[in-house]
Each structure stands twice: as structure tokens, then as C-alpha cells.
Amino acid sequence: MAYRTKAWTQEHRRVSYLDTSKLLTGWKKDPELAFLKEVSSVALQQSLRHLEAGFVNFYNKRAGYPKFHSKKNGGSASFMGTAFRWDGKSLRLAKMSEPLHVVWSRTLPRKARPSSVTVTLDPAGRWFVSILMRETIPCLPACDKTVGIDLGVKDFAILSDGTKIPNQHFAERNQKRLKRAQKALSRKQPGSRNRRKAALRVARINAQTRDRRRDFLHKLSTRIIRENQTIVLEDLSVRGISRRVRAVEAPDTGRYLCNGQARKRGLNRSILDQGWRELRGMLEYKARWYGRDVVVIDRFYPSTQLCSACGAKTGPRTLDVRRWTCPECGMRHDRDVNAARNILAAGLAVRACGDSRTRKTAEQLASVRLSGKQETRPVRNGILRL
């Protein structure tokens, strides 16, 4: 990495993977770099390939300039087929006299032939082994159930059949522990062993929160995939929502809070703690595995403004309005259940008519383009926008 950076900044010269591979052979002969001989050459070559991919993405303007990895954030090493032994029960990496002591998270397929093994150290000091192999996953029996999902903060997910999955508050459970651990970390001297121990405590608390969230999302996504043939979601922009949290009404004054005040109230933290995008990714790849359909509708579709009974557009409403009555048909609606039913109807239209037509219809229905999820953007007089 240092050699390629110097060649690029000082000589404007690109160094290829073959060049670095030749340099690696010379570095192993250097007494100061003798530690390179202690590990498998396959893992070193794979790190050079990963570095090459990073520079290719940089040259093609798909990513930023590659950076050095810090030891405190862990790391990984990849081993191809010639650098490990797998006998169906135990795993032995190159230059290891004994097999790894692995606590398996699940049973591997019979007669499995791994093509690669990746060993990862996370910031919390835990080691993981990821084995890549090919497996045929049978599709689930077809069913006729469809469901629309409205993702929120008060309830994590609201289904079109009226089911509400409560918010788990993953970060809030460990908030006090994390605050104390971060205060203890700030008092430690930089570079000391005590600071490293305190940093590990903070990382372990964050890892516990992340593991709880991932476990919850896996169980929920698997349940939804097994029970429904078609799942409809909104194309939410989590980054955009977190930047534009404005529709938070103060309970005492009735005034709207600005973005900074909304963050102080914890709304922005709750949005980032949900894992909406991770749930969508799980649903999409599990749907491909098990023969289900996932439909994603336009993020600007006004699902909270439409009556699911008569289709009348009733206009935007603030987040404190949880129930409302349609002025056209008199139907009493739960805000989130009504939105989930509208999402389902829009998703079925996507399947029948195609995405482009549904997007056009949604834009025609919405008199104002919506910010991030479903709430209107505030008007700024005198500010021109492209």
C-alpha cells in the first residue's frame, strides 16, 4: 500500500498486481520483514488482490482512495483451496500443526467442498471463520398470501393484515453501559494498555447490540418469507431520513422542532438503530433462495396520504397523528396499517403494470415530493432549488 501510494503521488505511475507480487518475493528475503514467512503465501497474495481491486475502483471513480486498516478495527485473511484442509469435520489452515477449535453456528451440507475460507477478527476481539461452498436450496411451496410492510419507529414494522412488530430498542438497552464505557475510555492515556482494554469493552457492547439486531432481523425476515408469496416494501433512504428529521411536534407548545432538536429527542438515533436497509437486503436474497417475490415501490409514493378504502388523497399529516378519519368515506384508519395496505396495493400494481408506470402514477398523485419517507419538505421562501 505504501509503495503504490508513493508511486502514484510522486511519479504518477500505476503499479499492478504483478508488480506487487514480485515485490512480495523480495520483501520475504529482507531480515526486517521476516514475519511475512510465518503466514501462508496464499493469504498474502489474496491481500494483494484485494488491494488491486481497491485501486481499480478508485481509478474508475467507483470508490475513494484506499486507506490503511487499523489493527483496532480487526482484519481478515482469505485462504483458497490449496491453503486449507477440510475433512468434513475439522478445518486446518496452512502452516498450522493442529486444526482450528471452531464452534459451528450451523451444520454444513454433507459432502461439502469449500472453495475458500475467510478468517476475520472483529473490533471486539472475536474470531470468525466463513466457509464458501455451493449448495442447492429447495424452494418453498407456493402460497397465495401477499403482505405490505410499512417500516416505522414507534413500531418496527406494520403489516397490511394489521400485525405490528414492536420496536426492540437495540441501542437503548445498552445505552447506559455504553456511556460509562466511553467515559472510561476517554480518561485513559492514548497508547496505553488500559486504553486498549477500555476500547475492547466499548467494542464488545457495540457488538452485542449489532448481534441482537441481526438475530432479530434474520428471524423476522425468515418468518415473513415463509408465510407470504409476495412481499411489498418502500424504497426508503435511511440517510435522507436521518438528515431531514423535522416533523417532530413538541407536545407542550405544538411547534415543530428543528433538525438538531429532533436529534436531541432521540428520534434520529432511533431511525439509525432500526436496520431497515438490512431487513430489505435479507428479504431480497432469501426471496431468491426460496422462490418468493419482493416488490419495492417508489419512495415518494404518498402511502400515508391515501385512504385505503376509497382511494381519496387527504393530504400530509404530522407524525403525532396516529389515527384519522377519511373525510370522503368516513372510514377510521390507523395511520401505519393504512399505509401498509396502500403499499401492498401499489406493489401489486407494480407486478401487474411495471415499475415505470407505477412511479409515474405515484408522482402524479403526490402534489408535493416527499422527503426521505413520507413527510413533506418545508417551504423555504427565497431559496432557489434545482
C-alpha positions as CSV (number, residue, x, y, z in Angstrom):
1,M,0.0,0.0,0.0
2,A,2.8,2.4,0.9
3,Y,4.7,1.5,-2.3
4,R,1.7,2.0,-4.5
5,T,0.9,5.3,-2.8
6,K,4.4,6.6,-3.3
7,A,4.4,5.6,-6.9
8,W,1.1,7.3,-7.6
9,T,1.7,10.6,-5.6
10,Q,5.4,11.2,-6.6
11,E,5.7,9.5,-10.0
12,H,2.1,9.4,-11.2
13,R,2.8,5.7,-12.0
14,R,0.3,2.9,-11.6
15,V,1.6,-0.3,-10.0
16,S,-0.2,-3.5,-11.0
17,Y,-0.8,-6.7,-9.0
18,L,2.0,-8.5,-10.8
19,D,4.4,-5.8,-9.8
20,T,3.4,-6.1,-6.1
21,S,3.6,-9.9,-6.3
22,K,7.2,-9.6,-7.5
23,L,7.9,-7.1,-4.7
24,L,6.5,-9.6,-2.1
25,T,9.1,-12.2,-3.1
26,G,11.9,-9.7,-2.4
27,W,10.3,-8.5,0.8
28,K,10.4,-12.0,2.3
29,K,14.2,-12.1,1.9
30,D,14.5,-8.9,3.9
31,P,15.5,-9.7,7.6
32,E,13.3,-6.8,8.8
33,L,10.3,-8.4,7.1
34,A,10.9,-12.0,8.1
35,F,7.5,-12.1,9.7
36,L,6.0,-12.5,6.2
37,K,7.3,-16.0,6.1
38,E,5.3,-17.0,9.2
39,V,2.0,-16.9,7.3
40,S,0.7,-18.6,4.2
41,S,1.7,-17.1,0.9
42,V,-1.9,-17.6,-0.3
43,A,-3.3,-15.2,2.2
44,L,-0.6,-12.6,1.3
45,Q,-1.4,-12.9,-2.4
46,Q,-5.1,-12.5,-1.7
47,S,-4.4,-9.3,0.2
48,L,-2.6,-8.0,-2.8
49,R,-5.6,-8.9,-5.0
50,H,-7.9,-7.1,-2.6
51,L,-5.6,-4.0,-2.8
52,E,-5.7,-4.2,-6.6
53,A,-9.5,-4.3,-6.6
54,G,-9.5,-1.2,-4.3
55,F,-7.2,0.8,-6.7
56,V,-9.2,-0.3,-9.8
57,N,-12.4,1.0,-8.1
58,F,-10.5,4.3,-7.3
59,Y,-9.3,4.7,-10.9
60,N,-12.8,4.0,-12.3
61,K,-14.2,6.6,-9.8
62,R,-16.4,4.0,-8.0
63,A,-14.7,4.5,-4.6
64,G,-12.3,6.7,-2.8
65,Y,-8.6,6.2,-2.4
66,P,-7.7,3.0,-0.5
67,K,-6.7,3.5,3.2
68,F,-4.6,1.6,5.7
69,H,-6.6,-0.6,8.0
70,S,-6.2,0.0,11.7
71,K,-5.5,-3.0,14.0
72,K,-8.1,-1.9,16.5
73,N,-10.8,-2.5,13.8
74,G,-9.7,-6.1,13.3
75,G,-8.9,-7.6,9.9
76,S,-9.4,-10.6,7.7
77,A,-7.4,-13.2,5.7
78,S,-8.6,-15.3,2.8
79,F,-7.4,-18.8,2.1
80,M,-8.0,-20.5,-1.2
81,G,-8.3,-24.3,-1.8
82,T,-4.6,-25.0,-1.6
83,A,-4.2,-23.2,1.8
84,F,-6.5,-25.3,4.0
85,R,-7.6,-28.8,4.6
86,W,-11.2,-29.8,5.2
87,D,-12.2,-33.4,6.1
88,G,-15.9,-32.8,6.7
89,K,-15.4,-32.2,10.5
90,S,-12.3,-30.2,11.1
91,L,-10.6,-27.3,9.4
92,R,-6.8,-26.8,9.3
93,L,-5.2,-23.8,7.8
94,A,-1.8,-23.6,6.1
95,K,1.2,-23.6,8.4
96,M,-0.9,-24.8,11.3
97,S,0.0,-28.0,13.2
98,E,-3.5,-28.5,14.7
99,P,-7.0,-27.9,13.4
100,L,-8.9,-24.8,14.5
101,H,-11.1,-25.1,17.5
102,V,-14.4,-24.0,15.9
103,V,-17.9,-23.6,17.5
104,W,-20.1,-24.2,14.4
105,S,-23.1,-21.9,14.1
106,R,-24.9,-24.5,11.9
107,T,-24.5,-27.9,10.3
108,L,-22.7,-27.8,7.0
109,P,-24.1,-29.7,4.0
110,R,-22.9,-33.3,3.5
111,K,-20.0,-33.9,1.1
112,A,-19.4,-30.2,1.0
113,R,-16.3,-29.0,-0.8
114,P,-15.3,-25.5,0.3
115,S,-13.8,-23.3,-2.3
116,S,-12.4,-20.7,0.1
117,V,-12.1,-19.9,3.8
118,T,-12.0,-16.4,5.3
119,V,-10.8,-15.8,8.9
120,T,-12.0,-12.5,10.4
121,L,-11.1,-10.7,13.6
122,D,-13.8,-8.1,14.6
123,P,-13.2,-5.0,16.7
124,A,-14.5,-6.8,19.8
125,G,-11.6,-9.3,19.6
126,R,-13.7,-12.2,18.4
127,W,-12.5,-14.6,15.6
128,F,-14.9,-15.9,12.9
129,V,-14.4,-18.4,10.1
130,S,-16.5,-18.0,6.9
131,I,-16.6,-21.0,4.6
132,L,-17.7,-20.5,1.0
133,M,-19.3,-23.5,-0.7
134,R,-22.0,-24.3,-3.3
135,E,-25.4,-25.6,-2.0
136,T,-28.8,-26.2,-3.7
137,I,-31.6,-24.7,-1.6
138,P,-35.0,-26.1,-2.3
139,C,-37.9,-23.6,-3.0
140,L,-40.7,-23.3,-0.5
141,P,-44.2,-24.5,-1.5
142,A,-46.1,-21.7,-3.3
143,C,-48.8,-19.8,-1.4
144,D,-51.3,-17.1,-2.3
145,K,-50.6,-14.7,0.6
146,T,-49.3,-11.2,0.0
147,V,-48.2,-8.6,2.5
148,G,-47.3,-5.0,2.5
149,I,-44.8,-3.7,5.1
150,D,-44.6,-0.2,6.5
151,L,-41.4,0.4,8.4
152,G,-41.5,2.9,11.3
153,V,-40.0,4.0,14.6
154,K,-42.8,3.6,17.1
155,D,-43.4,0.1,15.8
156,F,-40.5,-1.5,13.8
157,A,-42.8,-3.0,11.1
158,I,-46.6,-2.8,10.5
159,L,-48.1,-5.4,8.2
160,S,-51.0,-4.9,5.9
161,D,-53.0,-7.5,7.9
162,G,-52.8,-5.3,11.0
163,T,-49.9,-7.1,12.7
164,K,-47.5,-4.8,14.4
165,I,-43.9,-5.9,15.2
166,P,-42.8,-3.7,18.2
167,N,-39.6,-1.7,18.2
168,Q,-36.8,-3.7,20.0
169,H,-34.7,-0.6,21.0
170,F,-31.4,-2.4,20.5
171,A,-29.2,0.6,21.2
172,E,-31.3,1.8,24.2
173,R,-30.8,-1.4,26.1
174,N,-27.0,-0.9,26.3
175,Q,-27.1,2.9,26.3
176,K,-26.1,3.4,30.0
177,R,-23.4,0.7,29.8
178,L,-22.0,2.2,26.6
179,K,-22.0,5.7,28.1
180,R,-20.0,4.5,31.1
181,A,-17.5,2.6,29.0
182,Q,-17.0,5.5,26.6
183,K,-16.3,7.8,29.6
184,A,-13.8,5.4,31.0
185,L,-12.2,5.2,27.6
186,S,-11.8,8.9,27.3
187,R,-9.9,9.0,30.6
188,K,-7.2,6.5,29.6
189,Q,-3.9,7.6,28.3
190,P,-3.5,7.3,24.5
191,G,-1.3,4.3,23.5
192,S,-1.5,2.6,26.9
193,R,-2.6,-1.0,27.5
194,N,-5.5,0.2,29.7
195,R,-6.8,2.3,26.9
196,R,-6.8,-0.8,24.6
197,K,-8.7,-2.7,27.3
198,A,-11.3,0.1,27.6
199,A,-11.6,0.2,23.8
200,L,-12.4,-3.5,23.8
201,R,-15.1,-3.0,26.3
202,V,-16.8,-0.4,24.1
203,A,-16.4,-2.6,21.1
204,R,-18.0,-5.6,22.9
205,I,-21.0,-3.5,23.9
206,N,-21.5,-2.4,20.3
207,A,-21.0,-5.9,19.1
208,Q,-23.7,-7.2,21.4
209,T,-26.1,-4.5,20.1
210,R,-25.3,-5.4,16.5
211,D,-25.7,-9.2,17.1
212,R,-29.1,-8.6,18.8
213,R,-30.3,-6.6,15.8
214,R,-29.0,-9.1,13.2
215,D,-30.6,-12.0,15.1
216,F,-34.0,-10.2,15.3
217,L,-33.9,-9.3,11.6
218,H,-33.0,-12.8,10.5
219,K,-35.8,-14.3,12.4
220,L,-38.3,-11.7,11.2
221,S,-37.3,-11.9,7.6
222,T,-37.4,-15.7,7.6
223,R,-40.9,-15.7,9.1
224,I,-42.2,-13.2,6.5
225,I,-40.6,-15.2,3.6
226,R,-42.1,-18.5,4.8
227,E,-45.6,-17.1,5.3
228,N,-46.0,-14.9,2.2
229,Q,-45.5,-15.3,-1.6
230,T,-45.2,-11.6,-2.4
231,I,-43.7,-9.0,0.0
232,V,-44.0,-5.3,-0.8
233,L,-41.7,-2.7,0.7
234,E,-40.9,1.0,0.3
235,D,-37.6,2.2,-1.2
236,L,-36.6,4.1,1.9
237,S,-33.5,6.4,2.0
238,V,-32.3,6.0,5.6
239,R,-29.5,8.6,5.1
240,G,-32.0,11.1,3.8
241,I,-34.5,10.5,6.6
242,S,-31.8,10.9,9.3
243,R,-30.8,14.2,7.7
244,R,-34.3,15.6,7.4
245,V,-35.9,14.8,10.7
246,R,-38.1,17.8,11.1
247,A,-41.7,16.7,11.5
248,V,-41.4,16.1,15.3
249,E,-44.0,18.1,17.1
250,A,-43.3,19.3,20.6
251,P,-46.1,18.0,22.9
252,D,-46.3,21.2,25.0
253,T,-46.0,24.1,22.5
254,G,-47.4,22.4,19.4
255,R,-44.5,23.7,17.4
256,Y,-42.2,21.8,15.1
257,L,-38.7,21.0,16.2
258,C,-35.7,21.8,14.1
259,N,-33.4,19.0,12.9
260,G,-30.9,19.5,15.8
261,Q,-33.6,19.5,18.4
262,A,-35.1,16.3,16.9
263,R,-31.7,14.6,17.3
264,K,-31.6,15.6,20.9
265,R,-35.0,14.0,21.4
266,G,-33.5,10.7,20.2
267,L,-35.6,10.4,17.0
268,N,-32.6,10.3,14.7
269,R,-30.9,7.8,16.9
270,S,-33.9,5.6,16.8
271,I,-34.1,5.7,13.0
272,L,-30.5,4.7,12.6
273,D,-31.0,1.9,15.2
274,Q,-33.8,0.2,13.2
275,G,-31.9,-1.7,10.5
276,W,-34.4,-1.0,7.7
277,R,-31.9,-1.5,4.9
278,E,-30.5,-4.6,6.4
279,L,-34.0,-6.1,6.6
280,R,-34.7,-5.3,2.9
281,G,-31.4,-7.0,1.9
282,M,-32.3,-10.1,3.9
283,L,-35.7,-10.3,2.3
284,E,-34.3,-9.9,-1.2
285,Y,-31.7,-12.7,-1.0
286,K,-34.0,-15.1,0.9
287,A,-36.7,-14.5,-1.7
288,R,-34.3,-15.6,-4.4
289,W,-33.4,-18.7,-2.4
290,Y,-36.9,-19.8,-1.6
291,G,-38.8,-18.7,-4.7
292,R,-40.6,-15.7,-3.3
293,D,-41.2,-12.2,-4.8
294,V,-40.1,-8.9,-3.2
295,V,-41.5,-5.7,-4.8
296,V,-40.0,-2.3,-3.9
297,I,-42.2,0.7,-4.7
298,D,-41.2,4.3,-5.2
299,R,-40.1,6.1,-2.0
300,F,-42.2,9.1,-2.9
301,Y,-45.4,7.2,-3.1
302,P,-47.8,9.0,-0.6
303,S,-48.9,5.9,1.4
304,T,-49.9,7.9,4.5
305,Q,-52.0,10.4,2.5
306,L,-54.3,8.0,0.7
307,C,-57.4,6.3,2.1
308,S,-57.0,2.6,1.6
309,A,-60.8,2.2,1.5
310,C,-61.9,4.8,-1.2
311,G,-58.5,6.0,-2.5
312,A,-59.1,9.6,-1.6
313,K,-56.0,11.8,-1.1
314,T,-56.3,13.6,2.3
315,G,-53.0,15.4,2.3
316,P,-50.0,15.2,4.6
317,R,-50.1,14.9,8.3
318,T,-47.6,15.2,11.1
319,L,-46.1,12.3,13.0
320,D,-48.2,12.9,16.1
321,V,-51.4,12.0,14.2
322,R,-51.7,8.2,14.7
323,R,-55.4,7.8,13.8
324,W,-57.5,9.8,11.4
325,T,-60.9,9.6,9.7
326,C,-61.3,9.9,5.9
327,P,-63.5,12.9,5.0
328,E,-64.8,11.2,1.9
329,C,-66.0,7.8,3.1
330,G,-65.8,8.2,6.9
331,M,-63.5,5.2,7.4
332,R,-61.5,5.4,10.6
333,H,-57.8,4.5,9.9
334,D,-54.8,3.5,11.9
335,R,-52.0,5.6,10.3
336,D,-49.5,2.8,9.9
337,V,-51.9,0.0,9.0
338,N,-53.5,2.2,6.3
339,A,-50.0,3.0,4.9
340,A,-49.1,-0.7,4.8
341,R,-52.3,-1.5,2.9
342,N,-51.6,1.3,0.4
343,I,-48.1,-0.1,0.0
344,L,-49.5,-3.5,-0.8
345,A,-51.9,-2.1,-3.4
346,A,-49.1,-0.2,-5.0
347,G,-46.8,-3.3,-5.0
348,L,-49.5,-5.4,-6.7
349,A,-49.8,-2.6,-9.3
350,V,-46.0,-2.8,-9.9
351,R,-46.3,-6.6,-10.6
352,A,-49.2,-6.0,-13.0
353,C,-48.2,-2.8,-14.8
354,G,-44.5,-2.5,-14.4
355,D,-42.3,-0.2,-12.2
356,S,-42.2,2.8,-14.6
357,R,-46.0,3.2,-14.8
358,T,-46.4,2.9,-11.0
359,R,-43.6,5.5,-10.5
360,K,-45.4,7.9,-12.9
361,T,-48.7,7.4,-11.1
362,A,-47.2,8.0,-7.7
363,E,-45.7,11.2,-8.8
364,Q,-49.0,12.4,-10.3
365,L,-50.8,11.6,-7.1
366,A,-48.3,13.4,-4.9
367,S,-48.8,17.1,-5.1
368,V,-45.6,17.6,-3.2
369,R,-42.4,15.5,-3.4
370,L,-41.8,13.8,-0.1
371,S,-38.7,13.9,1.9
372,G,-36.9,10.5,2.6
373,K,-40.0,8.6,3.7
374,Q,-43.4,10.2,3.6
375,E,-43.4,13.7,5.1
376,T,-43.4,16.9,3.1
377,R,-40.4,19.1,2.8
378,P,-40.7,22.5,4.4
379,V,-41.0,25.5,2.2
380,R,-38.1,27.9,2.1
381,N,-39.0,31.3,0.7
382,G,-36.4,32.9,-1.5
383,I,-34.1,29.8,-1.8
384,L,-33.8,28.5,-5.4
385,R,-33.5,24.7,-5.8
386,L,-32.5,22.8,-8.9
